[in-house]
């Protein structure tokens, strides 16, 4: 498994190896020891999965406040998504910046989104299934979001605001300017 740090420190694209033959392929998608060697000594406590029936569905940008903040290891097991992580750590040299990766069942890539980031995705196909591991349990009282279409973020989504399929909650999230300090940058993690 290869780990590539993206343009924002602490966010990694993971590329699991695939071993194929006439039957298909085998891939080891996660190993705790290898993950800890490359990213940090973290434990996952919950696995989540979502099905988005229609192309152009946007989920996010979501995060949880401390002390229930979550790191997420995201992969797409059916279809494809445009996956985004936004740095929302006040004082960070990359505050308000984002990285994006296409995750698909075909490419097998995964994205590690550490605590202190808002995460979301847009489906690129119908019937897309996303699975992700998290480092803390879901907590409704700590659940927050950032408006996916906030112009200040500069995210070039593959869908516009008129055709995006959103939950009511995601269509009413805060902009970065209105978010306030939700996380504080503690310096380099490397």
C-alpha positions as CSV (number, residue, x, y, z in Angstrom):
1,X,0.0,0.0,0.0
2,X,1.4,3.4,-1.0
3,X,0.8,6.6,1.1
4,X,1.1,9.9,-0.7
5,X,0.7,13.1,1.3
6,X,-1.3,15.6,-0.6
7,X,-0.8,19.4,-0.8
8,X,-2.1,19.9,2.7
9,X,0.0,18.3,5.5
10,X,-1.6,15.4,7.2
11,X,-4.0,14.5,4.3
12,X,-3.0,11.3,2.5
13,X,-4.1,9.5,-0.6
14,X,-3.7,5.8,-0.1
15,X,-3.2,3.4,-3.0
16,X,-3.7,-0.3,-2.1
17,X,-2.1,-2.9,-4.3
18,X,-4.3,-5.1,-6.4
19,X,-3.4,-8.6,-7.4
20,X,-5.5,-9.8,-10.3
21,X,-6.1,-12.9,-12.4
22,X,-8.9,-14.2,-14.6
23,X,-11.3,-14.3,-11.6
24,X,-10.8,-10.6,-10.7
25,X,-8.5,-9.1,-8.1
26,X,-7.6,-9.3,-4.4
27,X,-6.7,-6.1,-2.5
28,X,-5.7,-5.5,1.1
29,X,-7.6,-2.3,1.8
30,X,-6.5,-1.7,5.4
31,X,-3.8,-2.8,7.9
32,X,-3.6,-1.1,11.2
33,X,0.2,-1.5,11.6
34,X,1.0,-0.1,8.1
35,X,-1.5,2.8,8.6
36,X,0.1,3.7,12.0
37,X,3.6,3.6,10.5
38,X,2.6,6.1,7.7
39,X,-0.1,8.3,9.3
40,X,0.0,7.9,13.1
41,X,-1.1,5.8,16.0
42,X,-4.8,6.0,15.6
43,X,-7.6,3.5,16.1
44,X,-10.9,3.3,14.2
45,X,-14.0,2.7,16.2
46,X,-16.9,2.8,13.7
47,X,-17.4,2.0,10.0
48,X,-20.0,3.9,8.0
49,X,-21.5,3.4,4.5
50,X,-23.7,5.5,2.3
51,X,-25.6,4.8,-0.9
52,X,-26.3,7.8,-3.2
53,X,-28.8,6.8,-5.8
54,X,-28.2,9.7,-8.2
55,X,-25.2,11.2,-9.9
56,X,-24.7,14.8,-8.6
57,X,-25.5,14.0,-5.0
58,X,-23.4,16.1,-2.6
59,X,-22.8,15.0,1.0
60,X,-20.9,17.4,3.2
61,X,-18.9,19.3,4.1
62,X,-19.1,17.6,7.5
63,X,-17.0,17.4,10.7
64,X,-17.4,16.9,14.4
65,X,-16.2,19.2,17.2
66,X,-13.7,18.2,19.9
67,X,-13.7,16.3,22.0
68,X,-15.6,14.0,19.5
69,X,-13.6,15.1,16.4
70,X,-13.2,12.4,13.8
71,X,-10.5,11.3,11.4
72,X,-12.0,9.6,8.4
73,X,-10.5,7.0,6.0
74,X,-12.8,7.1,2.9
75,X,-13.1,4.8,0.0
76,X,-15.7,4.3,-2.8
77,X,-16.8,0.7,-3.2
78,X,-19.3,1.2,-6.1
79,X,-19.3,4.0,-8.6
80,X,-17.2,7.1,-8.2
81,X,-17.0,10.4,-6.2
82,X,-15.2,13.7,-6.2
83,X,-13.9,13.7,-2.6
84,X,-12.9,16.9,-0.8
85,X,-11.1,17.7,2.5
86,X,-11.0,21.4,3.7
87,X,-8.6,22.6,6.4
88,X,-10.6,24.4,9.1
89,X,-7.9,24.6,11.7
90,X,-7.5,28.3,12.7
91,X,-3.9,29.3,12.5
92,X,-3.0,26.7,10.0
93,X,-0.8,27.9,7.0
94,X,-3.4,26.1,4.8
95,X,-6.6,27.3,6.6
96,X,-9.5,27.4,4.2
97,X,-7.6,25.5,1.5
98,X,-8.8,22.1,0.2
99,X,-7.6,19.0,-1.6
100,X,-9.7,16.8,-3.8
101,X,-9.3,13.2,-5.2
102,X,-11.5,11.1,-7.4
103,X,-12.2,7.9,-5.5
104,X,-13.8,5.0,-7.4
105,X,-14.4,1.3,-7.3
106,X,-12.2,1.1,-10.4
107,X,-9.1,3.0,-9.0
108,X,-9.4,1.7,-5.4
109,X,-7.9,4.9,-3.9
110,X,-8.6,6.0,-0.4
111,X,-8.4,9.4,1.3
112,X,-7.3,9.9,4.9
113,X,-9.0,13.1,6.3
114,X,-7.6,13.9,9.8
115,X,-9.5,15.7,12.6
116,X,-9.6,19.4,11.9
117,X,-10.9,19.1,8.4
118,X,-14.4,19.3,6.9
119,X,-15.1,16.4,4.5
120,X,-17.6,15.9,1.7
121,X,-18.1,14.4,-1.7
122,X,-20.1,14.6,-4.9
123,X,-21.2,11.4,-6.7
124,X,-20.0,11.0,-10.3
125,X,-22.2,8.1,-11.1
126,X,-25.6,6.7,-10.1
127,X,-25.8,4.2,-7.3
128,X,-22.5,5.2,-5.6
129,X,-21.5,3.5,-2.4
130,X,-19.0,5.2,-0.1
131,X,-17.5,3.4,3.0
132,X,-15.4,5.1,5.6
133,X,-13.8,4.3,8.9
134,X,-13.8,7.0,11.7
135,X,-11.7,7.5,14.8
136,X,-14.6,8.5,17.1
137,X,-18.3,7.6,17.3
138,X,-21.0,9.7,15.7
139,X,-22.2,12.4,18.1
140,X,-25.2,14.5,17.0
141,X,-24.4,17.2,19.5
142,X,-20.9,17.7,18.0
143,X,-22.0,17.3,14.4
144,X,-21.3,20.4,12.3
145,X,-20.9,21.4,8.7
146,X,-19.4,23.9,6.2
147,X,-21.4,25.1,3.2
148,X,-20.2,23.0,0.2
149,X,-20.7,25.8,-2.3
150,X,-19.0,28.6,-0.3
151,X,-17.2,30.6,-2.9
152,X,-14.3,31.4,-0.5
153,X,-13.3,27.8,-0.6
154,X,-12.7,27.8,-4.4
155,X,-13.8,24.2,-4.8
156,X,-14.6,23.3,-8.4
157,X,-17.3,20.8,-7.9
158,X,-18.4,18.7,-10.8
159,X,-22.0,19.9,-10.3
160,X,-23.6,23.3,-9.9
161,X,-25.9,24.5,-7.1
162,X,-29.0,24.1,-9.3
163,X,-28.5,20.5,-10.2
164,X,-26.8,19.2,-7.0
165,X,-28.9,16.9,-4.8
166,X,-28.5,18.0,-1.2
167,X,-30.1,17.3,2.2
168,X,-31.8,20.3,3.8
169,X,-29.1,20.3,6.4
170,X,-26.3,20.5,3.9
171,X,-27.9,23.3,2.0
172,X,-28.0,25.5,5.1
173,X,-24.5,25.0,6.6
174,X,-22.2,27.9,7.6
175,X,-19.7,29.6,5.3
176,X,-16.1,29.7,6.3
177,X,-16.4,33.4,7.2
178,X,-19.2,32.6,9.6
179,X,-17.8,29.3,11.0
180,X,-15.7,30.8,13.8
181,X,-12.8,28.9,15.4
182,X,-13.8,25.3,15.6
183,X,-10.3,23.8,15.6
184,X,-6.9,25.3,16.3
185,X,-3.7,24.4,14.4
186,X,-1.2,22.8,16.8
187,X,1.8,22.9,14.4
188,X,3.4,20.3,12.2
189,X,2.2,16.7,12.7
190,X,5.3,15.3,10.9
